[in-house]
């Protein structure tokens, strides 16, 4: 079973093809360039790649407006280039997950063009229409402040069509059995070309009832089981990683009580509480979030992340908590987005403080679930707030101090490479950090190696150990007679802590597997230590012969 559920102990790397590496000089990254960087990714130690959309698209929403689900956008190459890439990844033991964007299409998709042109078209019912503008048309926008409505009148057909996102992204009528069958066909196509699963975009909207008469949409969870069954018949170990920012009481509906729906979900609840902990040095909401999301079926797994390609969504925090995070990490209005989030990368959010960066990433690797790392974060890339909306954090990868950061030989990259200030490619790039043994890049490689050697985090049960200080988080993991204790201090000053750890074996010694700060119990049976500002420790209980003690079941 441990080999079948590979995602339980994976490290996922998220990237956009168009911003990773350009091989032909046209300024847009492509699959040939990505294939040339597979050795870099293998050396980093990641075990899976999550690709953002690359199918044919007008590109008005970074590829999330798909106009052909069965092809590669010509800017990125061909289907042949994609297959060469997946083959190269497989050779290096790296699995490939791709974005599955089926809540909506582009308004330039042939399905929508035919649907708007002919009310008797077979594709008419593939979308959601209304003869009049619904009363709730100005509610439920995903992008408030940018998006004005969820219903737009189509001049060609004379009726209104529904779009949860931008008006150029009409929603598919996913309740239509023909649409569901097409979604399965899309998944089957890409599975055949070598992918190991999908990151499904906007899952709550995919499965929600849609229509002018729908006041409170009901989720059609049976749809998720159908997706899961199809995938596992086609490729037994393929998975779906769901984007579903829902409250904890709804989590099990997405995983299924018996673990028969989604295999993985991003843990937005913990993500938001984590940033509050970093802003306030108060871990109590984070502990509550972990406990609230801790009840999973055996096959279920959380995807744990810090930043992704969207804004940092703080909508689940209280108003006071949200303002605390805004004040700490996004105090200026141009750093905020959609009245709910922060649109910055992590390094500038933390003021470039390497201590806090390492604390944050150590947390990501050690929280319950599977870590998902974003491209460029392994070198501490910055952002460009002069770019609109989310594009500020989607700039090209910085490979070297050569022109355009080594991303392209062309003069005009798809987005400007960061060239000015402390995060410019002259200062922050892979080539420089590869040669520096103390760099963020080399530290990240060591952390990924250590995380892969700690399956207790992905497979085991966690418990929170109370040390009497809400600014210090101590997590204990146990799996097959092996025990980990991982400590993080959110304080900006040194603190002394003491705690007791229970173990199946001898807990009198904790071996530091990160930096060598071993700990022995005192006469009172407790471990006592001083943590430096933003300090953290990774301990194994008992000694380094833990593999000899690990049980088979």
Secondary structure, 3 states (H helix, E strand, C coil): CCCCCHHHHCEEEEECHHHCCCCCCCCCCCHHHHHHCHHHHHHHCCCEEEECCCEEECCCCCCCCEEEEEEECCCCCCHHHHHHHHHHHHHCCCEEEEEECCCECCCCCHHHHHHHHCCCCCCHHHECEECCCCCCCCCCCCCECCECCCEEECCCCCCEEECCCCCCCCEECCCCHHHHHHHHHHHHHHHHCCCCEEEECCHHHHCECCCCCCCCCCECCHHHHHHHHHHHHHCCCCEEEECCCCCHHHHHHHHCCCCCCCCEEECHHHHHHHHHHHHHCCCHHHHHHHHHCCCCCCCCEEEEECCCCCCEECCCCCHHHHHHHHHHHCCCHHHEECCCEECCCHHHHCCCCHHHHHHHHHHHHHCCCEEEEECCHHHCCCCCCCCCHHHHHCCCCCCCCCHHHHCCCCCCCCCCCCCCCCCCCCCCCHHHHHCCCCCHHHHHHHHHHHHHCCHHHHHCEEEECCCCCCCEEEEEEEECCEEEEEEEECCCCCEEEEECCCCCCCCCEEEECCCCCCEECCCCCCEEEEECCCCEEEEEECCCCHHHHCCCC
